[in-house]
Amino acid sequence: MNSKSVSSPSSSPSQSAVPLIRSDVRVTISFATRSVMPALAPVSWNFTGTARPTRKTELPSGRIGFWKNVPSAGAWTCTQTVNEAELDLIESGRGPPAESHATPPGLWAALFTPPSLWAMALLYLCGSFGWSFFVSWMPRFLKDVHHISFQNSEWMTVMPLFLGGISCLLGGWLSDALVKQTGWRRLGRAVFPITGCLTAAAAMLGLRFVHSPTHAAVLMCVAAAAYDFGQGANWATIVDLGGGYAGTATGFINTVGNMGNFLQPVIGAWVFNHYGWPALFTVYTGAYVLAAFMWVFIDPRKSFYVSAE
């Protein structure tokens, strides 16, 4: 998603940038780290006896954060010795370098009008609203309802986030495989986030009715893993919609989508204070259902902007 650069092949006749990881896989891996690394924080706190993340989690997450933002050109690259045929193959799909960084005509109008982009942005707004439970209300829910103190709930709060990261990788891989095997890009992208969001909605609704902390932990794991199961396909769809301007599309969708993380503490607190836990989980259920419904309007086969050149 970030702007990307490559080492110049002119520096040496036998040295060039060689694709190492496909960009769609790289996106899925980088997104998965947003679940895995925060998941380690509660365990670290327990081991160290401190009330803040320590170097045990800061260093790995910092290294992964650096890695996922390393500049590259459509794929993470490394320098290796290649022959002339390999070099020609690598260079053949790149096209001429951009001669200007000026905004193309009509780009901004195209960015704010396509239903697919708005639907994807609203999907992330609703999905972020539901997902933010796991990094806000989850410890208090375990303490208030199931009488599990924070000091004793590390693994219950770790596992939903950790499994979400693993599920993200699996869903992204399966989505790519389905698209490759069938050629059905829209179905191959849509089935994973729709299934994931609806499963997450059912699990969140189920939290209203369970009385065992073990059952609650299982349902929270199912909800987090199910939602993240569709994230690889969602991000690949953003790349599909953005085309040559995937970074611009990502910025727009991220801006709107992160409003869910801003709104949830306000709306969630109001719902909880007036109606309690059952109503709060009903709201989360509705958010995930709305996120799934957004795929009615999303078509990854159409880029939002096509240059006139």
C-alpha positions as CSV (number, residue, x, y, z in Angstrom):
1,M,0.0,0.0,0.0
2,N,2.9,2.3,0.6
3,S,4.8,4.1,-2.1
4,K,7.5,1.8,-3.3
5,S,11.0,2.0,-4.7
6,V,13.4,-0.3,-6.3
7,S,17.2,-0.6,-6.6
8,S,18.3,0.5,-10.1
9,P,19.4,-2.3,-12.4
10,S,21.9,0.1,-14.0
11,S,24.0,-0.1,-10.9
12,S,25.3,-3.4,-12.1
13,P,24.7,-5.4,-15.2
14,S,24.0,-8.5,-13.1
15,Q,22.2,-7.0,-10.1
16,S,18.5,-6.2,-10.0
17,A,15.5,-6.3,-7.8
18,V,13.9,-9.7,-7.7
19,P,10.3,-10.3,-6.6
20,L,10.3,-12.1,-3.3
21,I,6.7,-11.9,-2.0
22,R,3.6,-11.1,-4.0
23,S,2.0,-7.8,-3.0
24,D,-1.4,-9.4,-2.2
25,V,0.3,-11.9,0.2
26,R,2.4,-9.1,1.7
27,V,-0.7,-7.0,2.4
28,T,-2.4,-10.0,4.1
29,I,0.7,-10.7,6.3
30,S,1.1,-7.0,7.3
31,F,-2.5,-6.8,8.2
32,A,-2.4,-9.9,10.2
33,T,0.3,-8.4,12.5
34,R,-2.2,-5.8,13.7
35,S,-3.9,-8.7,15.6
36,V,-0.9,-10.9,16.5
37,M,1.3,-8.2,18.1
38,P,-1.3,-6.6,20.4
39,A,-2.3,-10.1,21.4
40,L,1.1,-10.5,23.1
41,A,0.8,-7.4,25.3
42,P,-1.3,-8.9,28.1
43,V,1.0,-11.9,28.4
44,S,4.0,-9.5,28.5
45,W,2.3,-7.5,31.3
46,N,1.8,-10.6,33.4
47,F,5.4,-11.8,33.0
48,T,6.9,-8.4,33.9
49,G,4.4,-7.2,36.5
50,T,4.1,-3.8,34.8
51,A,1.0,-2.1,33.5
52,R,2.4,-1.1,30.1
53,P,3.7,-2.9,27.0
54,T,7.4,-3.8,27.4
55,R,10.3,-4.5,25.1
56,K,9.2,-8.1,24.9
57,T,6.3,-6.8,22.7
58,E,7.6,-3.5,21.6
59,L,10.7,-4.8,19.9
60,P,9.0,-7.5,17.8
61,S,6.1,-5.3,16.9
62,G,8.5,-2.5,16.0
63,R,10.5,-4.8,13.8
64,I,7.4,-6.1,12.0
65,G,6.0,-2.5,11.7
66,F,9.3,-1.5,10.0
67,W,9.2,-4.6,7.8
68,K,5.7,-4.0,6.5
69,N,6.5,-0.4,5.6
70,V,9.8,-1.1,3.8
71,P,9.6,0.6,0.4
72,S,9.2,-1.8,-2.5
73,A,7.7,-1.9,-6.0
74,G,4.6,-4.0,-6.0
75,A,6.5,-6.7,-4.1
76,W,9.1,-6.8,-1.4
77,T,12.4,-6.9,-3.3
78,C,15.9,-8.1,-2.7
79,T,19.1,-7.9,-4.8
80,Q,20.3,-11.1,-6.3
81,T,22.4,-12.1,-9.3
82,V,20.2,-12.7,-12.3
83,N,20.8,-13.5,-15.9
84,E,19.7,-11.3,-18.8
85,A,16.6,-13.3,-19.6
86,E,15.5,-13.0,-16.0
87,L,16.2,-9.3,-15.9
88,D,14.1,-8.8,-19.1
89,L,11.2,-10.7,-17.6
90,I,11.3,-8.7,-14.4
91,E,11.4,-5.4,-16.3
92,S,8.8,-6.3,-18.9
93,G,5.7,-5.7,-16.7
94,R,6.8,-2.4,-15.1
95,G,6.0,0.1,-17.9
96,P,7.7,3.5,-18.2
97,P,8.5,5.5,-15.1
98,A,6.1,8.3,-14.2
99,E,7.2,11.7,-15.6
100,S,5.1,13.8,-13.3
101,H,3.5,13.5,-9.8
102,A,0.6,15.8,-10.7
103,T,-2.9,14.6,-9.8
104,P,-4.5,13.1,-13.0
105,P,-7.6,14.9,-14.3
106,G,-10.8,13.7,-12.7
107,L,-9.1,11.6,-10.0
108,W,-10.7,13.3,-7.0
109,A,-14.2,13.2,-8.5
110,A,-13.7,9.5,-9.4
111,L,-12.5,8.8,-5.8
112,F,-15.7,10.1,-4.1
113,T,-18.3,8.7,-6.4
114,P,-18.0,4.9,-7.0
115,P,-20.4,2.8,-4.9
116,S,-17.7,0.1,-4.4
117,L,-15.3,2.4,-2.7
118,W,-18.0,3.9,-0.4
119,A,-19.3,0.4,0.4
120,M,-15.9,-0.9,1.3
121,A,-15.3,2.2,3.5
122,L,-18.6,1.6,5.3
123,L,-17.7,-2.1,5.6
124,Y,-14.6,-1.1,7.5
125,L,-16.5,1.5,9.6
126,C,-18.9,-1.2,10.7
127,G,-16.3,-3.9,11.0
128,S,-14.0,-1.7,13.0
129,F,-16.9,-0.8,15.3
130,G,-17.4,-4.4,16.1
131,W,-13.8,-5.4,16.2
132,S,-12.9,-2.6,18.7
133,F,-14.7,-4.6,21.4
134,F,-11.6,-6.9,21.6
135,V,-9.3,-4.0,22.4
136,S,-11.6,-2.1,24.7
137,W,-14.5,-3.9,26.5
138,M,-13.3,-7.5,26.5
139,P,-11.3,-7.4,29.8
140,R,-14.2,-5.6,31.6
141,F,-16.7,-8.1,30.2
142,L,-14.8,-11.0,31.6
143,K,-14.4,-9.3,34.9
144,D,-18.0,-8.0,35.3
145,V,-19.9,-10.9,33.9
146,H,-17.7,-13.9,34.4
147,H,-15.7,-12.7,37.4
148,I,-12.3,-13.2,35.7
149,S,-9.8,-10.6,36.9
150,F,-7.5,-8.9,34.5
151,Q,-4.5,-10.7,36.0
152,N,-6.2,-14.0,35.3
153,S,-7.6,-13.3,31.9
154,E,-4.4,-12.9,29.9
155,W,-4.9,-15.9,27.7
156,M,-8.6,-15.3,27.3
157,T,-7.8,-11.8,25.9
158,V,-4.8,-13.0,23.9
159,M,-6.4,-15.8,21.9
160,P,-9.1,-13.9,20.0
161,L,-6.5,-11.5,18.6
162,F,-3.9,-14.2,18.0
163,L,-6.4,-16.4,16.2
164,G,-7.6,-13.4,14.2
165,G,-4.1,-12.9,12.9
166,I,-3.8,-16.6,11.8
167,S,-7.2,-16.5,10.3
168,C,-6.4,-13.5,8.3
169,L,-3.4,-15.3,6.6
170,L,-5.6,-18.3,5.9
171,G,-8.5,-16.4,4.4
172,G,-6.2,-14.3,2.2
173,W,-4.5,-17.4,0.9
174,L,-7.8,-19.2,0.2
175,S,-9.3,-16.2,-1.5
176,D,-6.3,-15.9,-3.9
177,A,-6.5,-19.7,-4.6
178,L,-10.2,-19.5,-5.4
179,V,-9.8,-16.6,-7.7
180,K,-6.9,-18.2,-9.5
181,Q,-8.7,-21.5,-9.9
182,T,-12.1,-20.2,-11.0
183,G,-11.5,-16.8,-12.4
184,W,-14.5,-15.5,-10.4
185,R,-12.9,-12.5,-8.8
186,R,-16.1,-11.1,-7.2
187,L,-17.2,-14.4,-5.7
188,G,-13.6,-15.3,-4.8
189,R,-13.3,-12.1,-2.8
190,A,-16.8,-11.7,-1.4
191,V,-17.4,-15.2,0.1
192,F,-14.7,-14.8,2.8
193,P,-15.7,-11.5,4.3
194,I,-19.4,-12.2,4.0
195,T,-19.0,-15.5,5.7
196,G,-16.7,-14.1,8.3
197,C,-18.8,-11.1,9.2
198,L,-22.0,-13.1,9.5
199,T,-20.2,-15.7,11.7
200,A,-18.8,-13.0,13.8
201,A,-22.3,-11.5,14.2
202,A,-23.7,-14.8,15.4
203,A,-20.8,-15.3,17.9
204,M,-21.3,-11.8,19.3
205,L,-25.0,-12.4,19.7
206,G,-24.3,-15.6,21.4
207,L,-22.3,-13.8,24.1
208,R,-25.6,-12.5,25.4
209,F,-26.7,-15.9,26.5
210,V,-23.6,-17.8,27.7
211,H,-22.9,-18.2,31.4
212,S,-19.6,-20.0,31.4
213,P,-16.3,-18.1,31.0
214,T,-15.0,-20.9,28.8
215,H,-18.0,-20.6,26.5
216,A,-17.6,-16.9,26.4
217,A,-13.9,-17.2,25.5
218,V,-14.7,-19.6,22.7
219,L,-17.3,-17.3,21.2
220,M,-14.9,-14.3,21.4
221,C,-12.3,-16.4,19.6
222,V,-14.8,-17.4,16.9
223,A,-15.9,-13.8,16.4
224,A,-12.4,-12.3,16.1
225,A,-11.1,-15.1,13.9
226,A,-14.2,-15.0,11.7
227,Y,-14.1,-11.3,11.0
228,D,-10.3,-11.4,10.2
229,F,-10.9,-14.4,8.0
230,G,-12.2,-11.9,5.3
231,Q,-9.5,-9.2,5.8
232,G,-7.1,-10.6,3.2
233,A,-9.8,-10.6,0.6
234,N,-11.0,-7.2,1.6
235,W,-7.6,-5.7,1.2
236,A,-7.0,-7.5,-2.0
237,T,-10.3,-5.9,-3.2
238,I,-9.0,-2.5,-2.3
239,V,-6.0,-3.1,-4.5
240,D,-8.3,-4.3,-7.2
241,L,-10.5,-1.2,-6.9
242,G,-7.6,1.1,-6.7
243,G,-5.6,-0.2,-9.7
244,G,-2.7,2.1,-10.3
245,Y,-4.1,4.3,-7.5
246,A,-4.5,1.7,-4.8
247,G,-2.7,3.9,-2.3
248,T,-5.2,6.7,-2.8
249,A,-8.1,4.3,-2.5
250,T,-6.6,2.8,0.7
251,G,-6.2,6.2,2.2
252,F,-9.9,7.1,1.6
253,I,-11.2,3.7,2.9
254,N,-8.9,3.8,5.9
255,T,-10.0,7.4,6.8
256,V,-13.7,6.5,6.7
257,G,-13.2,3.0,8.2
258,N,-11.3,4.2,11.2
259,M,-14.3,6.3,12.2
260,G,-15.7,3.0,13.6
261,N,-12.9,3.0,16.2
262,F,-13.7,6.6,17.0
263,L,-17.4,6.1,17.3
264,Q,-17.5,2.9,19.2
265,P,-16.2,4.2,22.6
266,V,-18.8,6.9,22.5
267,I,-21.8,4.9,21.2
268,G,-20.8,1.7,23.1
269,A,-20.5,3.5,26.4
270,W,-23.9,5.1,25.9
271,V,-25.5,1.8,25.0
272,F,-23.8,0.0,27.9
273,N,-24.7,2.7,30.5
274,H,-28.3,2.8,29.5
275,Y,-29.1,-0.8,28.5
276,G,-26.2,-3.1,29.7
277,W,-24.2,-5.9,28.1
278,P,-27.1,-7.6,26.2
279,A,-27.9,-4.5,24.2
280,L,-24.2,-3.8,23.6
281,F,-23.7,-7.2,22.0
282,T,-26.8,-6.7,19.9
283,V,-25.3,-3.5,18.6
284,Y,-22.0,-5.3,17.7
285,T,-24.1,-8.0,16.0
286,G,-25.8,-5.4,13.9
287,A,-22.5,-3.8,13.0
288,Y,-21.1,-7.0,11.6
289,V,-24.3,-7.8,9.7
290,L,-24.1,-4.3,8.1
291,A,-20.5,-4.9,7.2
292,A,-21.4,-8.2,5.4
293,F,-24.3,-6.4,3.6
294,M,-21.9,-3.9,2.0
295,W,-20.6,-6.6,-0.3
296,V,-23.9,-6.2,-2.3
297,F,-22.4,-3.0,-3.7
298,I,-18.7,-4.0,-4.0
299,D,-17.4,-5.1,-7.4
300,P,-13.6,-5.8,-7.4
301,R,-13.6,-6.2,-11.2
302,K,-13.8,-2.4,-11.7
303,S,-11.1,0.1,-10.8
304,F,-12.4,3.4,-9.6
305,Y,-10.2,5.4,-12.0
306,V,-8.9,4.6,-15.4
307,S,-6.4,7.0,-16.9
308,A,-7.4,8.5,-20.3
309,E,-3.9,7.9,-21.6
